[in-house]
Amino acid sequence: MKLLGIPFLIVVLALAPLFVARGEVASIKILSPADHAQVNAGEEHQLAYEVILAPGSHHIHVWVDDKRGPGIHDLKGMYTLPKLSPGEHVITIKMVDKGHSPTGFEKSIRLIAE
């Protein structure tokens, strides 16, 4: 049983740098709107966010449902969402590398446009 613990520890130590950037844990915070917030359809809304990039991540993209927005290099700020049609929408911030490929770190909220 002790032998199983050593490989596990090696894997954990090897993956640790993926979750720590400059002494801080990689994270994506969506400050507003709140998850499951009701918003007015047909209007633009501001997405407030804060990001600490993970190693291997270069910038972020905001996805509205299945549509990717432009690359964003500001790690804290506001992003203007496009006008939303009535119904439920998924807003996702994804960390991506220089080639715009997702690195696995993302955060989503759902908005209900009425």
C-alpha positions, -999 to 999 in steps of 0.1 A, spaced: 0 0 0 28 24 7 40 21 -29 6 34 -42 11 66 -21 44 75 -36 32 76 -73 2 96 -62 24 121 -44 46 124 -75 16 131 -97 3 157 -73 37 174 -71 41 173 -109 6 189 -115 9 215 -87 26 241 -110 -5 240 -133 -26 254 -105 -3 280 -91 8 312 -110 32 337 -93 23 323 -59 -14 327 -65 -39 300 -74 -53 304 -110 -89 315 -109 -117 331 -128 -143 352 -109 -174 365 -125 -184 394 -102 -216 404 -120 -242 396 -132 -250 369 -107 -255 333 -118 -292 328 -128 -298 366 -129 -328 378 -149 -318 405 -175 -336 425 -201 -336 408 -235 -324 430 -264 -301 451 -242 -264 450 -237 -251 440 -202 -217 444 -185 -198 413 -174 -175 422 -145 -146 397 -140 -113 391 -124 -88 365 -136 -55 350 -124 -40 331 -153 -27 296 -150 7 287 -164 3 280 -201 -26 304 -203 -21 336 -222 -54 355 -222 -92 349 -220 -122 347 -243 -158 352 -233 -183 328 -248 -220 335 -251 -237 302 -257 -216 287 -285 -201 319 -298 -166 330 -289 -159 367 -284 -126 384 -291 -95 378 -270 -91 398 -238 -58 405 -222 -71 426 -193 -72 404 -163 -97 425 -145 -125 446 -159 -158 448 -177 -168 431 -209 -199 442 -228 -221 412 -236 -240 412 -269 -277 418 -269 -294 386 -257 -325 371 -272 -352 360 -248 -344 327 -230 -316 312 -210 -280 318 -220 -247 304 -208 -219 329 -204 -184 314 -200 -149 328 -195 -122 305 -207 -85 308 -203 -67 301 -236 -31 298 -248 -14 320 -274 -31 299 -302 -65 305 -286 -69 269 -275 -86 265 -242 -63 254 -214 -90 238 -192 -98 267 -169 -132 282 -173 -161 296 -153 -198 298 -164 -229 315 -153 -265 313 -167 -286 344 -175 -323 345 -181 -332 372 -207 -368 383 -205 
